[in-house]
Amino acid sequence: MNNHLAGLAVVSIALAAPLGAHALTAHIEGKVDFGYHRDSPSGDVSLSDELEFDENLVPNALSSFAISAETFDSVGAAVGARVGNGWMRFQNTALSSIFATPGGTEAGGGARFLINATVQDTLTIDAPGLTGTAGSANLGFWVDGVLAAAVDASHPRSEGQAEGLAIVAANLVANTSAFGALRGDVGNPEWMGLPPVLGFFEEFLGGIVHFTYGTPIDVFVSFYSEGRAKAQSNDESDTVGGLPATATLVSDFGNTITWAGVADLRDAGGSPVTDFTAFSSSGTDFRYAITAPAVPVPEPATVLLLAVGLAGLALGVRRRQRPAPLSA
């Protein structure tokens, strides 16, 4: 997709944030949008819209953004995010489901989501008698999520396309840095040569970090994801009609990005350290792996389906009230 390099650039900028102790802060920006058309002998409909967002994320609270076309066909996109000390959760969906069209009718639509989120926190590792001395530890995050693209009802008179990208990056800044990145692409195997599903299953982001006992370590985590789905059903004859076409793209990191804990902690001489503390600025204990709350993040998909349903209902009411169709 054309946004690959842009996404990488955004991540790089986020990781270049200035040093200094900070409590947990999180930010999300991006947009969801759609485009839709239906051309038939009885009239044409052409719709498009987008919703941009750029705001701070409130810890432990859901932020959700969704938009859909006001048509009987289902076209829309949604984004949902939730963060807390040591964990991040995201779930993004793009959907385009075009119903069978009468003869001489062409209908199609596409939806897209883009999201870039950053979380910044601090971690202070200390141990009795070691304050102010050098140390090292294996620090990082576990990444568990999936990208999935699906296209149904492939037919000469219907088609669908779905593609997506996800990048996750982590930076732990002390005397030196540990950095890692995961990048994945999915799409229609018929036309992109990419797998329809790509999973990240408990993959580790991080490495050995050298630090000073008692001195805060700045932690930055970035998540970038984008995806789009397009579907079309058409037939130029007046009698045959088109078949249904559906495309969906889901970036589901509801199974989250979580703190992996402090492992292989050493003093300046390389000896293991077992008696220590590791707290964030908010007081969260970062010594051990953190498991995000079991509360799922289904709201974006749910909001999207509800919006699509309400939009279809609203359009049906409008059509009954006004016989003439919308003009392009």
Salt bridges, closest charged atoms under 4 A:
ASP33 OD2 - LYS31 NZ 3.88
ASP33 OD2 - ARG112 NH2 3.24
GLU50 OE1 - LYS31 NZ 3.22
ASP54 OD1 - HIS27 NE2 2.50
GLU70 OE1 - ARG318 NH1 2.38
ASP73 OD2 - ARG38 NH2 2.87
GLU106 OE2 - HIS37 NE2 3.39
GLU163 OE2 - ARG228 NE 2.38
ASP185 OD2 - HIS4 NE2 3.21
ASP185 OD1 - ARG183 NE 3.87
ASP235 OD1 - ARG157 NE 3.38
ASP264 OD1 - ARG266 NE 2.92
ASP285 OD2 - ARG287 NH2 2.73
GLU299 OE2 - ARG82 NH2 3.91
